[in-house]
Amino acid sequence: MTRLVTTRRRFMASTAAATIFAPTIVNAQAVAAWPSAKPIRMVVPFGTGGGTDITMRLLGPKISQILGQAVVIENRPGAGSVTGTDYVSKSPPDGYLFVLATLSSTGVAKGLYEKLPYDPVKDLTAIAPTNFIPICHSVTRNGLDVKNTQEWIAALKANPNKYSYGSSGVGSTGHIASANFLQRTGTVATHVPYRGAGQVFLAMVAGEVQFNSDIPSLMREYHDKGQVRIMFVATDERSSIIPNIPTAAEVGLPNYKAYSWYGIFGPAGLPQGITDRMAAAIEEALRDPTINKRLEDMGTPAMLNYTPAKFAKYVSDEIDIWVPITRASGAKAE
């Protein structure tokens, strides 16, 4: 891997209906970019309860306020974010439809699918990143008695295909992170895709699946309750929100990394004025002290100081990194 970026509690188990945030101010520059009062729709290509859903619902009201436009958030889960992202990529570039896409929607998807229905570079307009997402590896404590990573790897090796892992969908970051872990440790297990992170957490607590790879802030509650055990974080540095949990390198996996990032994209051909205005609104929202602190508290820090061009270059570079990693992981688009 030539370049890697180092470094809520409650969830809902069902897919939410669209949420509308109405503006409290009207911005003259926004009116010029968006001549119609039609709501701006923000697609979250995952179910409720996961990091993308939390992030978009945190940013939505502020973006609405800044732009003076109502913002509607729609969950469109499926195929590890491909369904919702594809929907936006094939929509008119009129500035009224965007998607909070991720690493799994871009580099991972391109490496996983032989015929991805959209090109992450050619069919989408990169606008701005929102936050960086570290990943941790966790195991259930329901019916599984392993106390550290080496015990866990030994159990996997002694029982090929006995255990299963959950993710929020085929091609999601959690899917690829877990598949890559198995590939690097020479072990095998069964992938069980769900339609959202909330369903995965329920399955973990119930012992229906034995492990997952997800955001530390989302797993911390279950770790603290003794329902799961966070084994390690897959970044170069320990997470500030679970500082007692070792890194992958510290548990004997020095070359294993897993992370994601989120960002706002529109369809290809989006007018430059709308692209620039939306990028500025996202940057302003991320700099809001309350939002910025919430993201820090979740251990998913804001990604600041990105122009659309800079973000587009970042996405292109990430695709170059993650396509070969995804293919080497052995993960399949079931």
C-alpha positions as a Markdown table, in Angstrom:
| # | Residue | x | y | z |
|---|---|---|---|---|
| 1 | Met | 0.0 | 0.0 | 0.0 |
| 2 | Thr | 1.8 | 3.1 | -1.2 |
| 3 | Arg | -0.2 | 5.8 | 0.8 |
| 4 | Leu | -2.6 | 5.5 | 3.6 |
| 5 | Val | -4.2 | 8.3 | 5.6 |
| 6 | Thr | -3.5 | 7.9 | 9.4 |
| 7 | Thr | -5.5 | 8.7 | 11.5 |
| 8 | Arg | -23.6 | 7.9 | 19.1 |
| 9 | Arg | -24.5 | 6.1 | 20.6 |
| 10 | Arg | -28.0 | 4.9 | 19.6 |
| 11 | Phe | -29.1 | 3.4 | 16.3 |
| 12 | Met | -32.4 | 2.7 | 14.5 |
| 13 | Ala | -32.9 | -0.8 | 13.1 |
| 14 | Ser | -35.2 | 0.1 | 10.3 |
| 15 | Thr | -34.8 | 2.3 | 7.2 |
| 16 | Ala | -36.0 | 5.8 | 7.8 |
| 17 | Ala | -38.3 | 7.9 | 5.7 |
| 18 | Ala | -36.9 | 11.0 | 4.2 |
| 19 | Thr | -36.0 | 13.8 | 6.7 |
| 20 | Ile | -36.5 | 17.4 | 5.7 |
| 21 | Phe | -34.5 | 20.3 | 7.2 |
| 22 | Ala | -36.0 | 23.7 | 6.4 |
| 23 | Pro | -33.8 | 26.8 | 6.1 |
| 24 | Thr | -34.0 | 29.5 | 8.7 |
| 25 | Ile | -32.2 | 32.2 | 6.6 |
| 26 | Val | -32.1 | 33.0 | 2.9 |
| 27 | Asn | -28.7 | 33.6 | 1.4 |
| 28 | Ala | -28.5 | 35.7 | -1.8 |
| 29 | Gln | -25.6 | 33.8 | -3.3 |
| 30 | Ala | -27.5 | 30.6 | -2.8 |
| 31 | Val | -30.6 | 31.9 | -4.5 |
| 32 | Ala | -28.4 | 32.7 | -7.5 |
| 33 | Ala | -27.1 | 29.1 | -7.6 |
| 34 | Trp | -30.5 | 27.5 | -6.8 |
| 35 | Pro | -33.2 | 29.6 | -8.5 |
| 36 | Ser | -36.0 | 27.2 | -7.4 |
| 37 | Ala | -37.2 | 26.7 | -3.9 |
| 38 | Lys | -37.3 | 23.0 | -4.6 |
| 39 | Pro | -35.6 | 21.0 | -1.8 |
| 40 | Ile | -32.1 | 19.8 | -2.2 |
| 41 | Arg | -32.1 | 16.0 | -1.8 |
| 42 | Met | -29.1 | 14.3 | -0.1 |
| 43 | Val | -29.0 | 10.6 | -0.6 |
| 44 | Val | -27.4 | 8.4 | 2.0 |
| 45 | Pro | -26.6 | 5.1 | 0.2 |
| 46 | Phe | -26.8 | 3.1 | 3.5 |
| 47 | Gly | -29.5 | 2.3 | 6.0 |
| 48 | Thr | -30.1 | 4.1 | 9.2 |
| 49 | Gly | -27.8 | 3.8 | 12.3 |
| 50 | Gly | -24.5 | 3.9 | 10.6 |
| 51 | Gly | -21.8 | 6.5 | 10.2 |
| 52 | Thr | -23.0 | 8.0 | 6.9 |
| 53 | Asp | -26.5 | 8.4 | 8.3 |
| 54 | Ile | -25.3 | 10.0 | 11.5 |
| 55 | Thr | -23.0 | 12.4 | 9.6 |
| 56 | Met | -25.5 | 13.5 | 7.0 |
| 57 | Arg | -28.2 | 14.2 | 9.7 |
| 58 | Leu | -25.6 | 16.2 | 11.6 |
| 59 | Leu | -24.7 | 18.3 | 8.6 |
| 60 | Gly | -28.1 | 18.6 | 6.9 |
| 61 | Pro | -29.7 | 21.3 | 9.1 |
| 62 | Lys | -26.6 | 23.5 | 8.9 |
| 63 | Ile | -26.2 | 23.1 | 5.1 |
| 64 | Ser | -29.9 | 24.0 | 4.8 |
| 65 | Gln | -29.3 | 27.1 | 6.9 |
| 66 | Ile | -26.3 | 28.2 | 5.0 |
| 67 | Leu | -27.8 | 27.8 | 1.6 |
| 68 | Gly | -31.3 | 29.0 | 2.4 |
| 69 | Gln | -32.7 | 25.8 | 0.9 |
| 70 | Ala | -34.7 | 23.0 | 2.4 |
| 71 | Val | -32.6 | 19.8 | 2.6 |
| 72 | Val | -34.2 | 16.4 | 2.4 |
| 73 | Ile | -32.2 | 13.3 | 3.5 |
| 74 | Glu | -33.1 | 10.0 | 1.8 |
| 75 | Asn | -31.7 | 6.6 | 2.8 |
| 76 | Arg | -31.3 | 4.4 | -0.3 |
| 77 | Pro | -29.3 | 1.4 | 0.9 |
| 78 | Gly | -28.3 | -1.6 | -1.3 |
| 79 | Ala | -25.2 | -3.3 | -2.7 |
| 80 | Gly | -22.8 | -1.7 | -0.3 |
| 81 | Ser | -23.8 | 1.8 | -1.3 |
| 82 | Val | -23.8 | 1.1 | -5.1 |
| 83 | Thr | -27.6 | 1.4 | -5.4 |
| 84 | Gly | -27.9 | 4.9 | -4.0 |
| 85 | Thr | -24.7 | 6.2 | -5.6 |
| 86 | Asp | -25.8 | 4.9 | -9.0 |
| 87 | Tyr | -29.2 | 6.5 | -8.6 |
| 88 | Val | -27.5 | 9.9 | -8.2 |
| 89 | Ser | -25.0 | 9.3 | -11.0 |
| 90 | Lys | -27.8 | 8.8 | -13.5 |
| 91 | Ser | -29.8 | 11.9 | -12.4 |
| 92 | Pro | -30.0 | 15.3 | -14.0 |
| 93 | Pro | -27.1 | 17.6 | -12.9 |
| 94 | Asp | -29.5 | 20.4 | -11.8 |
| 95 | Gly | -28.1 | 20.9 | -8.3 |
| 96 | Tyr | -31.0 | 19.3 | -6.5 |
| 97 | Leu | -29.7 | 15.8 | -5.9 |
| 98 | Phe | -26.4 | 14.8 | -4.2 |
| 99 | Val | -25.0 | 11.7 | -2.5 |
| 100 | Leu | -22.9 | 11.2 | 0.6 |
| 101 | Ala | -20.6 | 8.6 | -1.0 |
| 102 | Thr | -17.7 | 6.9 | 0.6 |
| 103 | Leu | -14.5 | 5.0 | -0.1 |
| 104 | Ser | -16.7 | 1.9 | -0.6 |
| 105 | Ser | -18.8 | 3.7 | -3.3 |
| 106 | Thr | -15.6 | 4.6 | -5.2 |
| 107 | Gly | -12.3 | 2.7 | -5.0 |
| 108 | Val | -13.8 | -0.4 | -3.3 |
| 109 | Ala | -16.7 | -0.6 | -5.6 |
| 110 | Lys | -14.5 | -0.3 | -8.7 |
| 111 | Gly | -12.3 | -3.1 | -7.4 |
| 112 | Leu | -15.2 | -5.4 | -6.4 |
| 113 | Tyr | -17.5 | -5.2 | -9.4 |
| 114 | Glu | -16.5 | -6.3 | -12.9 |
| 115 | Lys | -19.3 | -4.1 | -14.3 |
| 116 | Leu | -19.9 | -1.3 | -11.9 |
| 117 | Pro | -23.0 | 0.6 | -13.2 |
| 118 | Tyr | -21.2 | 4.0 | -12.9 |
| 119 | Asp | -17.7 | 5.3 | -13.2 |
| 120 | Pro | -16.7 | 7.0 | -9.9 |
| 121 | Val | -14.7 | 9.6 | -11.7 |
| 122 | Lys | -16.5 | 10.1 | -15.0 |
| 123 | Asp | -20.1 | 9.9 | -13.8 |
| 124 | Leu | -19.9 | 11.9 | -10.5 |
| 125 | Thr | -18.9 | 15.4 | -9.6 |
| 126 | Ala | -16.6 | 15.4 | -6.5 |
| 127 | Ile | -17.6 | 18.3 | -4.3 |
| 128 | Ala | -16.1 | 18.1 | -0.8 |
| 129 | Pro | -15.1 | 15.5 | 1.7 |
| 130 | Thr | -16.8 | 15.5 | 5.1 |
| 131 | Asn | -14.9 | 13.3 | 7.6 |
| 132 | Phe | -12.2 | 10.6 | 7.9 |
| 133 | Ile | -13.4 | 7.2 | 9.3 |
| 134 | Pro | -11.1 | 4.9 | 11.2 |
| 135 | Ile | -12.1 | 1.3 | 11.4 |
| 136 | Cys | -11.8 | -1.2 | 14.3 |
| 137 | His | -12.1 | -5.0 | 14.4 |
| 138 | Ser | -14.6 | -6.4 | 17.0 |
| 139 | Val | -15.8 | -9.8 | 18.0 |
| 140 | Thr | -19.0 | -10.8 | 19.8 |
| 141 | Arg | -18.8 | -12.0 | 23.4 |
| 142 | Asn | -22.0 | -14.1 | 23.0 |
| 143 | Gly | -20.7 | -17.6 | 22.6 |
| 144 | Leu | -17.2 | -16.6 | 21.7 |
| 145 | Asp | -14.4 | -16.6 | 24.4 |
| 146 | Val | -11.3 | -15.1 | 22.9 |
| 147 | Lys | -9.5 | -12.4 | 24.8 |
| 148 | Asn | -7.0 | -11.1 | 22.3 |
| 149 | Thr | -6.2 | -11.0 | 18.6 |
| 150 | Gln | -3.8 | -13.9 | 18.6 |
| 151 | Glu | -6.4 | -16.1 | 20.3 |
| 152 | Trp | -9.0 | -15.0 | 17.8 |
| 153 | Ile | -6.8 | -15.8 | 14.8 |
| 154 | Ala | -6.0 | -19.2 | 16.3 |
| 155 | Ala | -9.7 | -19.9 | 16.7 |
| 156 | Leu | -10.3 | -19.0 | 13.1 |
| 157 | Lys | -7.5 | -21.2 | 11.9 |
| 158 | Ala | -8.7 | -24.1 | 13.9 |
| 159 | Asn | -12.3 | -23.8 | 12.7 |
| 160 | Pro | -12.4 | -22.9 | 9.0 |
| 161 | Asn | -15.7 | -21.4 | 7.9 |
| 162 | Lys | -17.2 | -22.0 | 11.4 |
| 163 | Tyr | -17.5 | -18.2 | 12.0 |
| 164 | Ser | -19.3 | -15.5 | 10.1 |
| 165 | Tyr | -18.9 | -11.7 | 9.9 |
| 166 | Gly | -21.5 | -9.0 | 9.3 |
| 167 | Ser | -21.4 | -5.9 | 7.2 |
| 168 | Ser | -23.7 | -3.2 | 6.0 |
| 169 | Gly | -23.7 | -4.6 | 2.5 |
| 170 | Val | -21.6 | -6.2 | -0.2 |
| 171 | Gly | -18.7 | -3.9 | -1.0 |
| 172 | Ser | -19.1 | -1.8 | 2.1 |
| 173 | Thr | -15.9 | -0.8 | 4.0 |
| 174 | Gly | -16.8 | -3.3 | 6.7 |
| 175 | His | -17.0 | -6.1 | 4.1 |
| 176 | Ile | -13.7 | -5.3 | 2.5 |
| 177 | Ala | -11.9 | -4.6 | 5.8 |
| 178 | Ser | -13.0 | -8.0 | 7.2 |
| 179 | Ala | -12.2 | -9.9 | 4.0 |
| 180 | Asn | -8.8 | -8.3 | 3.9 |
| 181 | Phe | -8.2 | -9.3 | 7.6 |
| 182 | Leu | -9.0 | -12.9 | 6.6 |
| 183 | Gln | -6.8 | -12.8 | 3.6 |
| 184 | Arg | -3.9 | -11.4 | 5.6 |
| 185 | Thr | -4.3 | -14.0 | 8.4 |
| 186 | Gly | -4.8 | -17.0 | 6.2 |
| 187 | Thr | -8.2 | -17.7 | 7.6 |
| 188 | Val | -11.7 | -18.1 | 6.2 |
| 189 | Ala | -15.2 | -17.1 | 7.4 |
| 190 | Thr | -18.6 | -16.5 | 5.9 |
| 191 | His | -19.8 | -13.0 | 4.9 |
| 192 | Val | -23.4 | -12.1 | 6.0 |
| 193 | Pro | -24.5 | -8.7 | 4.4 |
| 194 | Tyr | -27.2 | -6.7 | 6.1 |
| 195 | Arg | -29.0 | -3.6 | 4.9 |
| 196 | Gly | -27.5 | -1.3 | 7.5 |
| 197 | Ala | -25.0 | -1.1 | 10.4 |
| 198 | Gly | -27.8 | -1.1 | 13.0 |
| 199 | Gln | -28.8 | -4.6 | 11.9 |
| 200 | Val | -25.2 | -5.8 | 12.1 |
| 201 | Phe | -24.9 | -4.6 | 15.7 |
| 202 | Leu | -28.0 | -6.4 | 16.7 |
| 203 | Ala | -26.6 | -9.6 | 15.1 |
| 204 | Met | -23.3 | -9.2 | 16.8 |
| 205 | Val | -25.0 | -8.8 | 20.2 |
| 206 | Ala | -27.2 | -11.8 | 19.6 |
| 207 | Gly | -24.2 | -13.9 | 18.5 |
| 208 | Glu | -25.6 | -14.5 | 15.0 |
| 209 | Val | -22.4 | -13.3 | 13.5 |
| 210 | Gln | -19.1 | -13.4 | 15.3 |
| 211 | Phe | -17.2 | -10.4 | 14.1 |
| 212 | Asn | -17.3 | -7.1 | 12.2 |
| 213 | Ser | -15.2 | -4.1 | 11.1 |
| 214 | Asp | -16.8 | -0.7 | 11.8 |
| 215 | Ile | -16.3 | 2.7 | 13.3 |
| 216 | Pro | -14.9 | 2.8 | 16.9 |
| 217 | Ser | -17.5 | 5.3 | 18.1 |
| 218 | Leu | -20.3 | 3.0 | 17.0 |
| 219 | Met | -18.8 | -0.1 | 18.6 |
| 220 | Arg | -17.7 | 1.5 | 21.9 |
| 221 | Glu | -21.1 | 1.3 | 23.6 |
| 222 | Tyr | -21.3 | -2.5 | 23.0 |
| 223 | His | -17.7 | -2.9 | 24.1 |
| 224 | Asp | -18.3 | -1.0 | 27.3 |
| 225 | Lys | -21.5 | -3.1 | 28.0 |
| 226 | Gly | -19.5 | -6.3 | 27.6 |
| 227 | Gln | -21.5 | -7.4 | 24.5 |
| 228 | Val | -18.6 | -7.2 | 22.1 |
| 229 | Arg | -14.8 | -7.0 | 22.4 |
| 230 | Ile | -12.9 | -4.4 | 20.3 |
| 231 | Met | -9.7 | -6.2 | 19.4 |
| 232 | Phe | -7.8 | -3.5 | 17.6 |
| 233 | Val | -8.0 | -0.3 | 15.5 |
| 234 | Ala | -6.7 | -0.6 | 11.9 |
| 235 | Thr | -5.0 | 2.7 | 11.7 |
| 236 | Asp | -1.4 | 3.8 | 12.5 |
| 237 | Glu | -2.4 | 5.5 | 15.7 |
| 238 | Arg | -4.7 | 4.5 | 18.5 |
| 239 | Ser | -8.2 | 6.1 | 18.5 |
| 240 | Ser | -8.7 | 9.0 | 20.9 |
| 241 | Ile | -12.1 | 7.7 | 21.9 |
| 242 | Ile | -10.8 | 4.2 | 22.8 |
| 243 | Pro | -7.2 | 4.9 | 23.7 |
| 244 | Asn | -6.8 | 1.6 | 25.6 |
| 245 | Ile | -7.4 | -0.5 | 22.4 |
| 246 | Pro | -4.2 | -1.4 | 20.5 |
| 247 | Thr | -3.5 | -0.8 | 16.9 |
| 248 | Ala | -3.2 | -3.6 | 14.3 |
| 249 | Ala | 0.5 | -3.2 | 14.3 |
| 250 | Glu | 0.6 | -3.6 | 18.1 |
| 251 | Val | -1.2 | -7.0 | 17.9 |
| 252 | Gly | 1.0 | -8.4 | 15.2 |
| 253 | Leu | -0.6 | -7.1 | 12.0 |
| 254 | Pro | 1.8 | -4.3 | 11.0 |
| 255 | Asn | 0.7 | -4.1 | 7.3 |
| 256 | Tyr | -3.1 | -4.2 | 7.9 |
| 257 | Lys | -5.0 | -1.0 | 7.5 |
| 258 | Ala | -8.7 | -0.2 | 7.2 |
| 259 | Tyr | -10.4 | 3.2 | 7.0 |
| 260 | Ser | -12.9 | 5.1 | 5.0 |
| 261 | Trp | -14.0 | 8.6 | 4.3 |
| 262 | Tyr | -17.2 | 10.3 | 3.4 |
| 263 | Gly | -17.8 | 13.0 | 0.9 |
| 264 | Ile | -20.6 | 14.8 | -1.1 |
| 265 | Phe | -20.9 | 14.1 | -4.8 |
| 266 | Gly | -23.3 | 15.2 | -7.5 |
| 267 | Pro | -24.0 | 13.9 | -11.0 |
| 268 | Ala | -21.4 | 14.5 | -13.7 |
| 269 | Gly | -21.9 | 17.8 | -15.5 |
| 270 | Leu | -22.9 | 19.8 | -12.4 |
| 271 | Pro | -22.6 | 23.5 | -13.1 |
| 272 | Gln | -19.4 | 25.0 | -11.6 |
| 273 | Gly | -21.3 | 27.6 | -9.6 |
| 274 | Ile | -23.4 | 25.0 | -7.8 |
| 275 | Thr | -20.3 | 22.8 | -7.2 |
| 276 | Asp | -18.4 | 25.7 | -5.7 |
| 277 | Arg | -21.3 | 27.0 | -3.6 |
| 278 | Met | -22.1 | 23.5 | -2.2 |
| 279 | Ala | -18.4 | 22.9 | -1.4 |
| 280 | Ala | -18.2 | 26.2 | 0.4 |
| 281 | Ala | -21.4 | 25.4 | 2.4 |
| 282 | Ile | -20.0 | 22.0 | 3.4 |
| 283 | Glu | -16.7 | 23.6 | 4.5 |
| 284 | Glu | -18.6 | 26.2 | 6.6 |
| 285 | Ala | -20.8 | 23.5 | 8.1 |
| 286 | Leu | -17.8 | 21.4 | 9.1 |
| 287 | Arg | -16.2 | 24.4 | 10.7 |
| 288 | Asp | -19.2 | 25.1 | 12.9 |
| 289 | Pro | -17.9 | 24.5 | 16.5 |
| 290 | Thr | -20.8 | 22.3 | 17.5 |
| 291 | Ile | -20.5 | 20.1 | 14.4 |
| 292 | Asn | -16.8 | 20.0 | 14.5 |
| 293 | Lys | -16.7 | 18.9 | 18.1 |
| 294 | Arg | -19.3 | 16.2 | 17.5 |
| 295 | Leu | -17.3 | 14.7 | 14.7 |
| 296 | Glu | -14.2 | 14.8 | 16.9 |
| 297 | Asp | -16.1 | 13.2 | 19.8 |
| 298 | Met | -17.2 | 10.4 | 17.4 |
| 299 | Gly | -13.5 | 9.9 | 16.4 |
| 300 | Thr | -14.3 | 10.8 | 12.8 |
| 301 | Pro | -12.6 | 14.1 | 12.3 |
| 302 | Ala | -13.7 | 16.7 | 9.7 |
| 303 | Met | -11.7 | 16.8 | 6.5 |
| 304 | Leu | -11.1 | 20.5 | 5.9 |
| 305 | Asn | -9.5 | 22.8 | 3.3 |
| 306 | Tyr | -10.6 | 20.9 | 0.2 |
| 307 | Thr | -11.5 | 22.6 | -3.0 |
| 308 | Pro | -13.6 | 20.5 | -5.5 |
| 309 | Ala | -10.4 | 20.0 | -7.6 |
| 310 | Lys | -8.4 | 18.9 | -4.6 |
| 311 | Phe | -11.1 | 16.5 | -3.5 |
| 312 | Ala | -11.4 | 15.1 | -7.0 |
| 313 | Lys | -7.6 | 14.4 | -7.0 |
| 314 | Tyr | -7.9 | 12.7 | -3.6 |
| 315 | Val | -10.7 | 10.4 | -4.8 |
| 316 | Ser | -8.7 | 9.5 | -7.9 |
| 317 | Asp | -5.7 | 8.6 | -5.8 |
| 318 | Glu | -7.8 | 6.6 | -3.4 |
| 319 | Ile | -9.2 | 4.6 | -6.3 |
| 320 | Asp | -5.7 | 3.8 | -7.4 |
| 321 | Ile | -4.8 | 2.5 | -3.9 |
| 322 | Trp | -8.0 | 0.6 | -3.1 |
| 323 | Val | -8.8 | -1.2 | -6.4 |
| 324 | Pro | -5.8 | -3.6 | -6.1 |
| 325 | Ile | -6.3 | -4.0 | -2.3 |
| 326 | Thr | -10.0 | -4.9 | -2.8 |
| 327 | Arg | -9.1 | -7.4 | -5.6 |
| 328 | Ala | -6.4 | -8.9 | -3.5 |
| 329 | Ser | -8.7 | -9.4 | -0.5 |
| 330 | Gly | -10.7 | -12.1 | -2.3 |
| 331 | Ala | -14.0 | -10.3 | -1.6 |
| 332 | Lys | -16.8 | -11.1 | -4.0 |
| 333 | Ala | -19.9 | -9.3 | -5.1 |
| 334 | Glu | -22.3 | -12.0 | -4.0 |
